[in-house]
Amino acid sequence: MLCAVGDLIEDVVVQLHDGIRRDSDTPATIVRRRGGSAANVAYFAAKLSGRARFIGCVGVDPLGDSLIAQLEQHHVEVRGERRGRTGSIVVVATSDGERTMLTDRGDATELSTHDNEWLADVTTLHVPMYSFSHEPISTATRNLVLAARQRNIRVSVDASSVTVIEQLSASHVRHLLSSLQPDVLFCTRSEAAAIGVTQHEHFGAATVVVKDGPRPVQVFGNDGTTSEFDVAAVDTVVDGTGAGDAFAAGYLLALARQATLGECVAQAQAIAARVVGRAGATLEDE
């Protein structure tokens, strides 16, 4: 079973029909979705495999109750803590699928403990870099990774965003990766450049998967090799929110069943392509 540790928050997705009109009305379609990178990965993993787990701190409020219920409806087990308030992200999506995110994580960063039982039956532990951006969640996440290593659980890390890399500093991220020694590191081309990841320098990651929009996915192996995989064109792009999380879930589940590298990337691309045709990180039409 795949388990992800991090945020469960609300995404308020604003799809602009045209440019923003300053000091006036701007027509838009607004939808509310369950969000948070870690929660998204768990959701997509459950949709693909029938079961997944999420670990995090969720606010003690009706919004938190609702988001947990939504995850559980899709067979995601929720573990962790409840305190404070649940955060939200406003995602402003333009007609070409580009996104601008206004982020309020609420008390999602307040995860302060870990329980080794949260890792029962887990085969892969996935951690967005967001989970290392603040304390106490950073220490709690490190402890979960250490416990996972002791149980021979595969560990994956997502670089998350250039902003969080800059916030932590590239040198800190490089040191963090070297200490975590993840089996898989997911990043975009810009995130790889921000960290300094190259074909021959992984900073402790065994395999690095580099996404670059419509351009080929590159996979840097631990033997210094690079494999490239073309990205099929997508007819309709509504919103890119959650596509990277879907990609990670698809790749990791294929890897867990010992699929070939090509099969891992193909499954990752297939589910990501389905996500970008909808508003928010979901596979549901409504």
N, C-alpha and C positions, 0 to 999 in steps of 0.2 A: 504494500500500500504506500502511496505517496503522501507525505505530510509536508505542509508549508507553514512557516512561522513568520508572523508579521502583522499586517493591518487588515482589519475588516471595517470598512467605512462606506459611506454613501457616495456614489457618483451622480452628480447632477449634470447631465449631458445636454449642452446647448448647441443645437445644429443651426448654424446661420444660413439663411436663404440667400443672403447677399452680404456686402460689407456692413460693418457697424456704423450706424448713423449717430454721431456724437450729439448729445443734448436733444435727442429725439427718440422716437420708437424705432426699434429694429426688429422686423419679423424673424421669428425663430421657432423651431420645434424643440421643446424641452421635455426630457424624460429622466426619470430617476431609476438608478440601477444599484444593485449591490456592487461594491468596489473594494479596492485595496489589492495590491499586487499579489500578496500571499494568498488571500482569500480567492482571488481569481484563479490562481494556479490550482488550488484545491478543487474549486468548482469544475474547471475543465478536466482535471484528472478524474473526478467522479463521473462526469458525463461520458468519458471514454472507457473507464474501467469498472464503474458501478460503485466505487467506494474511495474515499480519501479522507484526510484529516487536516484541520486547521488549528493552529495554536496562536493565541494572541490575547490582548487585553481589549475588551469591548465595554463601552459605556453602559452604565446602569440607567437606561432610559428607554422609552418606547422604540426609538430608532434602532438601538442596539438589539432589543428583543426581536424586532422585525427582520433585521439583517441575519441574525442567527437562525431564525425560523426559515428564511429563504435558503440558506446553506443546507440546513438539515433536510429540507424538502428534496434537495438534489443529492442526498446521501453523503453529505460531508459531515463528519463528526467534529464537533467544536470542543476544544479544550483550552484551558488557560485561566484568565481572571476576568472579573467584572468590576469596574470602578470608573468613577468620573463620567465623562460624556463621550458620545460617539462623534467622530469627525466626519467631515464631508469634503469632497473635491468638486469644484465646478470645472467641467471640461468644455471648453469652447471649441467646437469643431467647424472648420470652414468647409466649403463645398468640395475642396480637393482632398479632404480627409486629414488635413493637418490639424494639430491640436495645441491649445494653450491651456495649461492646468493651473487653477487657483486652489491652493492646498491648505486645509485646516485638518490636521490629523487628530484633533481632540486629545484624548488620553490613550491613544493606541500605543504610544511609546512607553507606557507605564508598566508593561509586563516586567515583573521583578523576580519571579521565581521560576523554577522548572521542576517537573516531576518526571522521573525516568519512565513511569508508566505511560506517559504521553507518547512514548516511542514504541509501545507494544505493537507488533505486527507491521512495523514500518520498514520498508526496503529502501526508500529514498527520502532524504530530508532536504527540502528546498528552501533557500534563504535569499530573499531580495536584499540588496545593499541597504535599502531603507531601514532594515532591522538593526543596522549598526550605526545609524545616524545620531541616536540619542541614548542617554542612560535613563532608566535602568534596563531597557529592552536589549541594549547591546550586550551587556554582561550575561543576561538570561539566555540570549541566543548563542553566545559563545559556549555556555555551559551545555546547551542542548547539542551543539555540534560535537563537543567533546564526548558527551554520552553516546551520541550516534556512532562516533569513531570506535568507541569501546565495544559497540555491538555489531561492528562491521556493516553499518548502514551507509549506503552511498550518499554523498553530500554534494549538492549543487548550489551555486551562487549566481544571482543575476546582478549585473552592475547597476541596474535600475535607471540611472539618469546621469547626465554630465553634471547637473546641478548638485546632486548628492556627492558625487566624486569631488567636485570643487569644494563643497562644504567640509568634507572630511579631510581633504588634501590628497593629491595623487600619491604622495609618499606614504601617507597613513594607509590608504587602500592597498598599495603594494605590500606593505608590511602585514596588513590583515590577511590578504590572500596567502602570503607565504606561511603564516601561522595556521591558517585553516586547511591549506592543502586540498582544495575542493577537487572532486573527480571531474566536474564539469563547471566551466564558467561561461555564462551567456552574456553577450554584450553587443551593442550596435557598433558600427564602424567608428562613430564619434566617441563613444564611451571607451572603446579600445585605445583610441589615440589619446584620450584624456588620462588614462591609466599608464599608457606606455607599453601595452601588450602588443607583441609581434609574433611572427611565426616561431621564432626561436626563444622568446622571453615570455613565459607564462606567469611568472611570479608565484609558482607553487601549484598552479592548476594543471591537472593532467591533460585535459582537453579543453580547448577554447572554441566556442561557436560564435562566429561573428556575423551578425545580420546587417544588411545594407540596403534596406528598402527593396525596390524591384531588381536590384543587382544581385549577382550570385551570393549565396551563403558560403562562407569559408569556414572550414573546420581545421584548426591547428592541432595536430596530434602530438602526443608526448614523445614521439620519435623525431620530431622536427619536420614532419611532412605537412603539406597543406592539401586539403581536398576541397573542390568547388562544386556547388550544386546550383543549377539555374533555378530561378523563381518564375513560376508560371504567372502570366498576366491575369489580373482579377478584373472582371467586367465592371463591377460596381463597388466603389469605395465610399462607404457612408461615414465611418468613424474608425480610427485606428486604435481606440482605447481597448486594452486587453489583448491585442494581437500578440504582443511579445510574451505575455503570460500563457496564452494558449499554445504558442510555439514551444515554450519550455515544458509544459505538461505533456504535449504530444511526443516530444523528443525523449523525455525521461521515461515515459511509460514504454515506449518502444525499446529503449535501452535496457529496461528492467527485464524484458522478455528476451533479451540477447539478440535483438534484431541487428542487421548490418547497419553501418553508418548511413548508407544511402536510404535505408528504410526508416531510420530514425528521423532524418531530415525531411523525408517525404511526408511522414505522418505529421510532423510539426508544421510543415507548410500547408498541408491540407486543412487542418483545423484553424490555423491563423487566417486562411483565406475565407473561411466561413464567417469568422468573427468580424472582419472589416466591412462586411455587407450589412451589419446591424449597428444600431446605436448602443454603445456601452459594451461591457465585457460579458457577453451572453451569447448563447446559441438559440435562445428562444426568440420567436418573432414578436411576442407581446410581453 
